[in-house]
């Protein structure tokens, strides 16, 4: 199966997800909802499981959320989060369809995700939030990082659509290709702002824009994240 396809997942593809893992269960729900591009399922899953290995609990704030699948998978992977806020300037009409399907499969999600249409600049954030975003285009990634740093929140972003003309490349473009220079500058800026930075990649066959940048204020991490007990039903 081409995991980078933008074609919608439908019931015709249910047979591709016949396993007993949490991912397969989520994929079957997405197929029945019939509204999500295949690529978005795989991106959300790969980002969420890496984030949860590093950061547990906290309110989830999914900015530039699209269908809000990332926020909902994060709740499924770690039920200790009280809830999630999914925010976008324009939410897809089918976001409600997907949410209803997920809540039917996992009733514990019901009422825990709030969808809001607004400018990302208007979203109140708090130090105890976990701010996430998968493929916020161009300068939106920088805005999300700035908003998280303003309140000292943990943050995880999967940047995309790098605006090389207006973005900060940190003077690294002589050594690194533009998008990588920009992401390296973002990581360096977070360290300068007092954050501990963690860098990973999701599989390149899902998206070539696969660099995952995670960060938390120095001093917040007080345990080895890989020693956290697994979330119920979580199979990496």
N, C-alpha and C positions, 0 to 999 in steps of 0.2 A: 504494500500500500504506500502511495506517495503521501508522506506526512506533511509535505509543504503545500498541498493542494488547497486552493481557495473554494473548491466545490463544497456545497453543504453536505453534512452528514444526514442521511435519511435512514428509514427503516430497512431499505434494501441492503444496507451495510451492517446490519445487526450481527450477521454471522462472523464478521471480522473480530468481534469482541465477545467471544463465548467463554472467556476465562472467568475465574472466580476472584480476581484481584479487584481492589477498589477502583483502579483505573478503568477496567473493563465495565464495571457497574456504572461509573459515571458516563463512559462512552455510550453505553446502551441507552441511558436516559437522554443524552444529547441527540442520538439518532432518532429516538421517538419524537423529540421536540421538533426536529427537522428544520432548524433555523440557523445553525452555527457552521461556519466554514471549518473544514477538517483541521486546517493549520492552527486555528485558535484553540481548539481542544488540546492539541499536543503542546503548544506554547504554554498555555495556562498550567497544565499538569507539570511540565518540566520545571517551570519557574517555581510553582507552589511547593513541590517536594524539596527543592533545594533551599528555599526560604525557611521552610519548617524545620529542616535539619539545623538551621542556625538560630532562628528566632521563634520562641514559643509564646503563646498567650497574646494578650493585648487586643484592643479594638483594631480591626482591620480597616484601613482607609484605602480603597482602590480608586486611584485617580486616572482619568482618561480610561474609564473602565470598560467601554463597549458594552458587551452583554453581562459583564459582572461575574463571569465564570471564575476568574482568578480568586476573587474574594470568597466565593462560595466553596471552592476547593480547599482554600486555606482553613475555612471553618470545619470542613469534613476531616481534614488531616489533624486538626488540633481543636478539640471541643472546649478547651479552656478559654478561648477567646469569647468575650461576652457577645460580640456581634460584629457587624461590618457595615461600612458606609461605601456605596458604590456611586461614583460621581463622574458625570461627563457633561459637556456642553449640550450635546444632543444624544439622548439615549435611543438605541434602536427599538422600534416598536416590539420586536420579537424578544426583547430582554425579559418582559413579563412572562412570555410563554416558556422560556427556558427556566426562569425562577420557579414557576408553578410546577414544572415537571420535576425539578430537583427536590422541591418541598414534598411532592407526592412520594418520591422514593425515600427521602430522609425527612420525616416530619419534624425532627429537631431543628431543621433550618428555618421553619416557618416563623415569620416575624422577626428574624434576627438580621436581615439584610435590608437596609434602607437605600432606595435608589433616588438620586437627586440630580436634576438638570440645572447646572449653574456653571459659571466660570470657576475654574480651579482656584483662582485667587480669592474667592469668597468663602472657601470651605474652612470652618474653624478646626484647627488641629491642636493636639495636646501632646505633651511629652511622652505619655504612656501609649501613644498610638504606634501601630506598625503601618507605615505608609508604603504602598506598593504600586507599581505600574508596569504593564507589559506593552512595550512598543508605543509609548507616548511619542508622537512624531516631533522631530526636530527640537526646537526650543522648549517644548512642553516638558521634556525630560529635565532640563535645567531648572524650569520653574518648580517642578515637583521636588527636586533636590533642595532648592532654596527654601521652599515652604517647610520641608521636614527639618532642615537645619535651624530655621527660625525658632522652633519650639524644642529642639533637641530630641526629636523622635527617631526611632530606628527607621531605616528606609531600604527599599530594594527596587531597582529599576532594570528593565531590559531595553536599552536605548535603540532607536531606529531613525531612519530618514535624517541623517546628520546634515545640518545646514552649515556647510564648510565656509560659506562666505561671511556669515554673521556669528558663527560659534567661536568659542575659545579653544584653539588648538594647542595652547600652552607653549608655542614656539617649537613644537616637536615635529612639525610637518616635514622638516628636512631629513628626519630619520624614519618616521613612521608614515604609513598611508593615512589620509585625512581622518576617516572615521575612528581609526584606532588611536590617533593622536588626540582627538577630542575626548574619547572615553578615558584615556590615560590622564588627561588634564582634569577631567571630572573627579577621578579617584584621588589625584594629588590635591585638588582643592578641598575635598572632604577631609583629608588628613590634616591639612593646614587649619581647618575649622574645628579640629579637636575630635575627629571621628576615627575609629578603627575601621579599616576597609577590608572587605573580602571580595575576591573576584573569582568567578566561575564562568563556564560556558554551558549552554544547553546544546543538544545535538545539532550539527550544522545541516543535516538533511531536513530539518524542520524549517530553519531560517538561517541565512548567512549572517544576519544581524543578531548574533547569539551570545553576546557578552552580557553576563549578569553581574551587576554591581550592587553589592550589599554593604551597609555601613551602620554602625551604632556609635553613640558617644563613648569616648574612652571611659572605662570604669563601670559601664553597665553590664558587661559580660562577666559573670562571676562563677561560671561553670563551663566545662567542656560541652559544647552543644551536641557533640556526637555521642555523649553519654546520656542524653535525655531519653526517658522511656518512650517507646514508639506510640504514636497516637492509635486509638482503636481502629482496626481495619486497615491500617497503613501498611502497604507493601511497596517498597521503593522499586 
